[in-house]
């Protein structure tokens, strides 16, 4: 502003409401009589000086707050716009806004024409608000166009961000780390006291999303394959496990990208097989199973409660070793083959009474005793669940029941574990 004060020009002051043009610039030239020039020469000289001044000088608007010069603007319209902006902002930010029309004024002053290119409303606006109590110039912090708050100086926030990155980079496995979105700053007028404190800045930095890339070694399981071999000597519903599968092991060197600790991407750098996988081997039959073939699994031969279990038991006279189980049921209740196989005995057999024996494909033999009726013949093949007789009490029996046995290699075993 010193350049404006030192201009060798005259000035007429205009307050805010006075918009009349300035008075003429040239003062009256006075000469001693002995130096008077002819009128024509004086007129010519006056026109030359006036033309020279008009070409080199212009009027600018000096803006004052409480009578103190705070800057210059190009014209009164720029002043009016500054006044309107300042009034609107003070009304928005302050509960008790100042009366700007009493504090803000302007006046005209001559200045070189070249000054116009350097005139800017922002420095004047800054000087104005620095003199209004309750309003400060802060830097708005935005991330992805979202306002996070205000700081007094961007450098404070930047230093806190750099310190956080330095701390995170101290981990040897970290290749590089960065903020997912860098904050941007722009100056803004705000209510005094709105700026973050140091503690709030540190808290803000801790909440900014971090992208971290680490080099990690990952051990991964290699799943085993399942190989199937077909065997036409086995029934098509039979499969046999020949070899258990064993999973392999793979070491992976990768660059893993995290955002706030959550993995979002992975790039494989190298792989190394630590152990090969061993496939699981299964043999499956392709032979169609006949209806009378054995399943190797048994169903209950009749319906009813078990009245006597396998093993030692007390009888009316002494004790005995019971070689099967007794299933109580009314006379004539159907008796079914517990599994498919070939009938190799049908007839009366001492204490068993009427007895049917079935040999199954796995070499097991099942006994069905005390029958009241028998519906199969020797050498006949039967299927699982086929009706072969009825419950009775023939032979040594005190009531109607089915005596049922399973013999493996000629030795009786407890049937209960074999039944569903």
C-alpha positions in Angstrom: 0.0 0.0 0.0 3.1 2.3 0.4 3.2 2.7 -3.4 -0.3 4.2 -3.3 0.5 6.7 -0.5 3.6 7.9 -2.3 1.9 8.7 -5.6 2.2 12.4 -6.5 -1.5 12.7 -7.1 -4.4 14.4 -5.4 -7.2 12.3 -3.9 -10.8 12.9 -2.8 -12.1 10.5 -0.1 -15.5 8.8 -0.6 -17.2 6.9 2.2 -19.1 3.7 1.4 -22.3 5.4 0.5 -20.7 8.1 -1.7 -20.2 6.9 -5.2 -19.8 10.4 -7.0 -16.7 10.7 -9.3 -13.5 12.2 -8.0 -12.6 15.9 -8.4 -10.2 17.0 -11.1 -6.6 16.1 -10.5 -4.6 19.1 -11.8 -4.2 22.1 -9.6 -4.1 25.6 -11.1 -0.7 26.6 -12.4 0.5 29.9 -11.1 3.3 31.8 -12.7 4.9 35.1 -12.1 3.9 37.8 -14.6 7.3 37.9 -16.1 7.0 34.2 -17.0 3.5 34.4 -18.6 3.2 32.4 -21.8 0.8 33.1 -24.6 -2.7 31.6 -24.2 -2.3 29.2 -27.1 0.9 27.8 -25.7 -0.7 27.3 -22.3 -3.6 25.5 -23.8 -1.4 23.2 -25.7 0.7 22.4 -22.7 -2.4 21.7 -20.6 -3.7 19.3 -23.2 -0.4 17.4 -23.4 0.0 17.0 -19.7 -3.7 15.9 -19.3 -3.3 13.3 -22.1 -0.1 12.0 -20.5 -1.7 11.6 -17.1 -4.8 9.9 -18.4 -2.7 7.4 -20.2 -0.5 6.5 -17.2 -2.8 6.8 -14.2 -6.1 5.5 -13.0 -8.4 5.6 -10.0 -8.4 2.6 -7.6 -10.6 2.0 -4.5 -8.8 2.0 -1.1 -10.6 -0.2 1.4 -10.5 0.8 5.1 -11.7 -1.0 8.3 -12.2 1.3 11.2 -10.3 4.0 9.2 -7.3 1.7 8.7 -6.2 0.9 5.2 -6.4 -2.8 4.5 -6.0 -3.0 0.7 -7.1 -1.8 -2.7 -9.7 -2.9 -5.2 -10.2 -2.1 -8.9 -13.5 -0.3 -8.5 -16.5 0.4 -6.3 -18.4 -2.7 -7.6 -15.6 -4.9 -6.3 -16.0 -3.1 -2.9 -19.8 -3.7 -2.9 -19.3 -7.5 -3.6 -16.8 -7.7 -0.8 -19.2 -6.0 1.5 -22.1 -8.4 0.6 -19.8 -11.4 1.1 -18.5 -10.2 4.4 -22.1 -9.5 5.7 -23.4 -12.9 4.7 -20.5 -14.7 6.3 -20.7 -12.9 9.6 -24.4 -13.6 9.8 -23.7 -17.3 9.2 -20.9 -17.7 11.6 -21.6 -15.3 14.4 -24.5 -15.0 16.8 -23.9 -11.3 17.2 -22.5 -10.1 13.8 -20.8 -6.7 13.7 -22.3 -3.7 11.9 -20.0 -3.7 8.9 -21.6 -0.6 7.3 -20.2 1.4 10.3 -16.7 -0.1 10.1 -16.1 -0.6 6.4 -15.5 2.3 4.0 -13.5 3.2 0.9 -12.0 6.1 -0.9 -10.6 6.8 -4.4 -6.9 7.3 -5.0 -4.8 7.7 -8.1 -2.4 4.8 -9.0 -0.4 3.6 -12.0 -2.5 1.7 -14.6 -0.1 -1.2 -14.2 -1.4 -1.7 -10.6 -4.7 -3.0 -11.8 -3.2 -6.4 -12.8 -2.0 -7.0 -9.3 -5.2 -6.1 -7.4 -6.9 -9.2 -5.8 -9.9 -9.3 -3.5 -8.6 -12.2 -1.4 -5.8 -10.3 0.5 -8.3 -7.6 1.2 -10.9 -10.1 2.4 -8.2 -11.8 4.6 -7.2 -8.4 6.2 -10.9 -7.6 6.8 -11.7 -10.8 8.6 -8.6 -10.7 10.7 -10.1 -7.6 12.2 -13.5 -9.2 13.0 -13.5 -10.9 16.4 -14.9 -14.4 16.4 -13.8 -15.4 12.8 -10.5 -17.0 11.9 -8.9 -18.2 8.7 -8.4 -22.0 8.8 -7.6 -24.7 6.4 -10.5 -27.0 5.6 -9.4 -30.7 5.5 -11.2 -32.8 2.9 -10.9 -36.4 1.8 -12.7 -37.6 -1.3 -14.8 -34.4 -1.2 -15.8 -35.0 2.4 -15.1 -32.2 5.0 -13.3 -33.7 8.0 -12.7 -30.4 9.8 -10.3 -27.5 10.1 -6.6 -27.1 11.0 -4.7 -23.9 11.7 -1.8 -25.0 9.5 -1.7 -28.0 7.0 1.9 -28.7 8.0 0.8 -29.9 11.4 -1.4 -32.6 9.9 1.1 -33.5 7.2 3.8 -34.1 9.9 1.4 -36.3 11.9 0.6 -38.3 8.7 4.3 -38.8 7.9 5.1 -40.0 11.4 2.3 -42.6 11.2 3.6 -43.9 7.9 7.1 -44.0 9.3 5.9 -46.1 12.2 4.0 -48.5 10.0 7.0 -48.9 7.7 9.2 -50.0 10.6 7.7 -53.5 10.1 10.3 -55.5 8.0 7.6 -57.3 6.1 6.0 -54.1 4.9 7.0 -53.2 1.3 5.3 -49.9 1.3 2.4 -48.1 3.1 0.3 -45.1 2.1 -2.9 -43.4 2.9 -5.8 -44.7 0.7 -6.8 -41.1 0.0 -4.6 -38.0 0.6 -6.3 -35.1 2.3 -6.6 -31.8 0.4 -6.6 -28.3 2.0 -8.1 -25.0 1.1 -8.3 -21.9 3.2 -11.7 -21.0 4.6 -13.2 -18.6 7.1 -14.7 -20.3 10.1 -15.8 -19.6 13.6 -12.9 -19.1 15.9 -12.0 -22.2 17.8 -13.2 -24.6 15.1 -9.6 -25.9 14.3 -8.5 -29.3 15.5 -6.3 -29.5 18.6 -3.1 -31.5 18.4 -4.8 -34.5 20.1 -7.7 -34.3 17.6 -5.3 -34.2 14.7 -3.5 -37.3 15.9 -6.9 -39.0 16.3 -7.9 -37.9 12.8 -4.7 -39.3 11.3 -5.3 -42.7 13.1 -8.7 -42.9 11.5 -7.6 -42.2 7.9 -7.7 -45.4 5.9 -4.3 -47.0 5.4 -3.2 -49.2 2.4 -0.4 -51.5 3.3 1.5 -54.0 1.0 3.3 -56.8 2.7 5.4 -59.7 1.5 4.2 -62.8 3.2 4.9 -66.5 3.0 1.7 -68.6 3.0 1.5 -72.4 3.4 -1.4 -73.8 1.5 -2.9 -77.3 1.4 -2.8 -79.1 -2.0 -6.0 -81.2 -2.1 -5.6 -84.8 -3.2 -7.4 -86.3 -6.2 -9.7 -89.3 -6.1 -8.8 -92.1 -8.5 -11.5 -94.7 -9.2 -10.8 -98.2 -10.6 -13.7 -100.2 -12.0 -13.9 -103.9 -11.2 -16.4 -106.1 -13.0 -16.0 -108.8 -10.3 -17.7 -106.6 -7.7 -21.3 -105.6 -7.6 -22.1 -102.2 -8.9 -23.2 -101.0 -5.4 -19.9 -102.0 -3.8 -16.9 -99.8 -3.5 -13.7 -100.6 -1.6 -11.1 -98.1 -0.3 -7.7 -99.2 -1.5 -5.6 -96.2 -0.4 -6.4 -93.1 1.7 -5.7 -89.7 0.1 -3.0 -87.5 1.6 -3.0 -83.7 1.1 0.1 -82.0 -0.2 1.7 -78.7 1.0 2.5 -75.6 -1.1 4.5 -72.6 0.0 3.4 -69.3 -1.6 5.4 -66.1 -1.6 3.0 -63.3 -2.3 2.5 -59.5 -2.1 -0.7 -59.0 -0.1 -2.5 -55.7 0.0 -4.5 -54.7 3.1 -6.8 -51.8 3.7 -7.1 -51.1 7.5 -5.9 -54.7 8.2 -8.4 -56.3 5.8 -6.9 -58.2 2.9 -8.2 -56.9 -0.4 -5.8 -58.3 -3.0 -2.9 -60.7 -3.5 -0.2 -61.1 -6.1 1.7 -64.3 -6.3 5.5 -63.9 -6.6 6.7 -67.5 -6.3 5.5 -71.0 -5.4 7.3 -74.0 -4.0 5.8 -77.5 -3.5 6.8 -78.8 0.0 5.0 -82.1 -0.2 3.2 -83.8 -3.1 -0.4 -84.9 -2.7 -1.2 -88.6 -2.8 -4.5 -89.5 -4.5 -7.2 -91.5 -2.9 -7.7 -94.8 -4.6 -11.2 -96.5 -4.7 -12.3 -99.7 -6.5 -15.9 -99.7 -7.6 -17.8 -102.7 -8.9 -19.6 -102.7 -12.2 -21.4 -106.1 -11.9 -25.1 -105.8 -11.7 -26.2 -107.2 -8.3 -28.8 -110.1 -8.4 -31.9 -109.7 -6.3 -30.8 -112.6 -4.0 -27.2 -111.4 -3.5 -26.1 -110.7 0.0 -25.6 -107.1 1.1 -23.4 -108.0 4.1 -25.8 -106.1 6.3 -28.8 -107.5 8.2 -32.4 -106.4 8.9 -34.5 -107.6 11.8 -36.0 -111.0 10.9 -39.3 -110.3 12.7 -41.1 -107.7 14.7 -41.2 -107.9 18.5 -39.2 -107.3 21.7 -36.0 -109.2 22.5 -37.0 -111.5 25.4 -33.6 -113.2 25.8 -30.2 -111.9 24.8 -27.0 -113.6 23.6 -24.6 -115.2 26.2 -24.9 -116.8 29.6 -28.5 -116.9 31.1 -30.4 -118.7 33.8 -33.1 -121.2 32.9 -35.6 -123.1 34.9 -33.1 -125.8 35.7 -29.5 -124.5 35.9 -28.0 -122.1 33.4 -27.0 -122.1 29.7 -25.0 -120.2 27.1 -27.5 -118.7 24.8 -26.1 -118.6 21.2 -28.5 -116.1 19.7 -31.4 -113.9 20.7 -35.1 -114.6 21.2 -37.7 -112.2 19.7 -41.2 -112.6 21.2 -44.1 -112.4 18.7 -47.5 -114.0 18.3 -47.9 -117.3 16.6 -47.6 -117.0 12.8 -46.0 -113.6 12.8 -44.0 -113.4 9.5 -40.3 -114.2 9.6 -38.0 -112.6 6.9 -34.6 -113.5 5.6 -32.2 -111.1 7.3 -30.0 -110.9 4.1 -29.9 -112.5 0.7 -28.3 -115.9 0.3 -28.8 -119.7 -0.3 -31.0 -121.9 1.9 -29.0 -124.9 2.9 -31.2 -126.5 5.6 -35.0 -126.6 6.0 -36.5 -129.1 8.6 -36.9 -130.1 12.2 -33.7 -130.1 14.3 -34.1 -131.2 18.0 -34.4 -128.3 20.4 -34.4 -125.8 17.5 -37.7 -127.3 16.3 -38.5 -126.2 12.8 -35.3 -124.6 11.6 -34.1 -122.7 8.4 -30.4 -122.0 7.8 -29.3 -119.5 5.2 -25.7 -119.1 4.0 -24.8 -115.6 2.8 -22.2 -114.6 0.2 -19.8 -113.4 2.8 -19.7 -116.8 4.5 -22.0 -115.9 7.4 -24.9 -118.2 8.3 -28.2 -117.2 9.9 -30.5 -119.5 11.9 -34.3 -119.1 12.2 -35.7 -121.6 14.9 -39.0 -122.7 16.6 -40.9 -121.8 13.4 -44.5 -122.7 13.0 -44.3 -122.7 9.2 -41.5 -122.7 6.6 -42.0 -121.4 3.0 -38.6 -122.1 1.3 -36.7 -125.2 0.1 -33.1 -126.3 0.4 -30.8 -124.8 -2.3 -33.2 -122.0 -2.9 -31.8 -118.5 -3.1 -33.7 -115.9 -1.2 -33.5 -112.1 -1.1 -33.2 -109.9 1.9 -36.6 -109.3 3.4 -38.2 -112.3 1.7 -41.0 -114.0 3.8 -39.5 -117.4 4.7 -41.8 -118.7 7.6 -43.8 -117.9 10.7 -43.1 -117.5 14.4 -43.9 -120.6 16.5 -42.8 -122.6 19.5 -41.7 -125.9 18.0 -38.8 -127.7 19.7 -37.7 -126.7 23.2 -39.7 -123.5 23.7 -42.0 -122.2 26.4 -43.8 -119.7 24.3 -44.1 -118.3 20.7 -40.8 -116.6 19.7 -38.1 -116.6 17.0 -34.6 -117.8 18.0 -32.2 -116.0 15.7 -28.5 -116.6 15.3 -25.6 -115.3 13.2 -22.6 -117.5 12.9 -19.2 -116.4 11.4 -16.8 -119.3 10.5 -19.2 -121.6 12.4 -19.0 -119.5 15.7 -22.1 -117.8 17.0 -21.8 -114.1 17.6 -24.1 -111.6 19.2 -26.6 -110.5 16.5 -27.5 -107.2 18.2 -24.4 -105.2 16.9 -25.2 -106.5 13.4 -28.8 -105.3 13.4 -29.9 -101.8 12.6 
